[in-house]
């Protein structure tokens, strides 16, 4: 098995337990951290260097944060095969950097429903971006 050195990580979590310590450990190892909304804020507030995904993609978070990571620079960085010449060429042509590590946990939809939340609250806890990044 070939191990890839972790140079860039994307962290987007709803449950932020252990987030700061994890981010600090990555930063101490020189890993560039990409992050979204509240996750980026929590890391930044703790002094962990972080780059907003919107800065990386050149496209803002939109629709009240519903669209953050659904972008070719994110998915190309996660899915691109480093050993494939065509993938590497496409990544170079489109300025897509490899994302070596993904840390994501999903919105607590089941818990929200089980707690008897109203329809609107349940809809807000349907995660699209997180599952799309998990492979």
C-alpha positions in Angstrom: 0.0 0.0 0.0 1.3 3.5 -0.9 0.7 6.1 1.7 0.1 9.7 0.5 1.6 12.5 2.7 -1.2 14.7 4.0 -0.6 18.2 2.7 -4.2 19.5 2.6 -7.2 18.5 4.7 -10.8 19.5 4.4 -12.7 19.6 7.7 -16.5 20.3 7.8 -18.2 19.0 10.9 -21.5 19.5 12.7 -20.3 17.8 15.9 -17.2 19.8 16.8 -16.1 17.5 19.6 -12.3 17.3 19.5 -12.2 19.6 16.5 -9.7 22.1 17.9 -7.2 19.5 19.0 -7.5 17.7 15.7 -6.9 21.0 13.8 -4.0 21.9 16.0 -2.4 18.5 15.4 -2.7 18.9 11.6 -1.5 22.5 11.6 1.6 21.5 13.7 2.4 19.0 10.9 2.2 21.7 8.2 -1.1 20.6 6.8 -3.2 23.2 5.0 -6.7 23.1 6.5 -9.7 24.0 4.3 -13.0 24.4 6.2 -16.5 25.7 6.0 -18.7 28.1 8.0 -18.9 27.2 11.7 -16.1 24.7 11.5 -13.7 27.3 10.1 -14.8 29.8 12.8 -14.2 27.4 15.6 -10.8 26.6 14.4 -9.9 30.2 13.7 -11.2 31.3 17.2 -8.8 28.7 18.7 -5.9 30.1 16.7 -5.7 27.3 14.2 -4.8 28.5 10.7 -7.6 27.7 8.3 -8.6 28.7 4.8 -12.2 29.0 4.0 -13.4 26.7 1.3 -15.0 29.7 -0.4 -11.6 31.3 -0.7 -10.2 28.1 -2.1 -12.9 27.6 -4.7 -13.4 31.3 -5.5 -17.1 30.8 -5.0 -19.0 32.1 -1.9 -21.1 30.0 0.4 -24.7 30.7 -0.6 -28.3 30.0 0.3 -27.7 30.4 4.0 -24.8 28.0 4.0 -26.7 25.3 2.2 -24.1 25.3 -0.7 -20.6 25.3 0.6 -18.6 22.3 -0.7 -20.5 21.4 -3.8 -17.8 22.6 -6.2 -15.5 20.9 -8.8 -12.4 22.1 -6.9 -13.6 20.3 -3.8 -14.8 17.1 -5.5 -12.0 17.0 -8.0 -9.5 17.4 -5.2 -11.0 14.5 -3.3 -11.7 12.2 -6.3 -8.7 12.9 -8.6 -6.4 9.9 -9.0 -2.8 11.0 -8.6 -1.4 8.1 -10.6 -3.7 8.9 -13.6 -2.1 11.2 -16.1 -5.4 12.5 -17.4 -6.6 13.3 -13.9 -3.4 15.1 -13.0 -3.7 17.1 -16.3 -7.3 18.0 -15.6 -6.4 19.1 -12.0 -3.6 21.2 -13.3 -5.7 22.8 -16.1 -8.4 23.7 -13.6 -6.2 24.6 -10.7 -7.5 21.8 -8.5 -5.3 20.9 -5.6 -5.4 17.4 -4.2 -7.3 17.1 -0.9 -5.5 14.3 1.1 -7.7 14.0 4.1 -11.4 14.6 4.7 -13.0 14.9 8.1 -16.7 15.3 7.9 -19.6 14.2 10.1 -23.2 14.6 9.0 -26.0 16.8 10.3 -28.0 15.0 13.0 -31.1 14.3 10.9 -32.2 11.2 12.7 -31.8 12.8 16.1 -33.6 15.9 14.9 -36.6 13.9 13.7 -36.6 11.7 16.8 -36.7 14.8 19.0 -40.0 15.8 17.3 -38.7 18.8 15.5 -41.0 20.5 13.0 -40.8 20.0 9.3 -38.6 23.1 8.6 -36.0 22.1 11.3 -35.9 18.6 9.8 -35.3 19.9 6.3 -32.4 22.1 7.6 -30.8 18.9 9.0 -30.7 17.0 5.7 -27.1 17.1 4.7 -26.2 17.1 1.0 -22.6 18.4 0.8 -21.2 16.1 3.5 -22.5 12.8 2.0 -21.4 14.0 -1.4 -17.8 14.2 -0.2 -17.8 10.8 1.5 -16.7 8.0 -0.8 
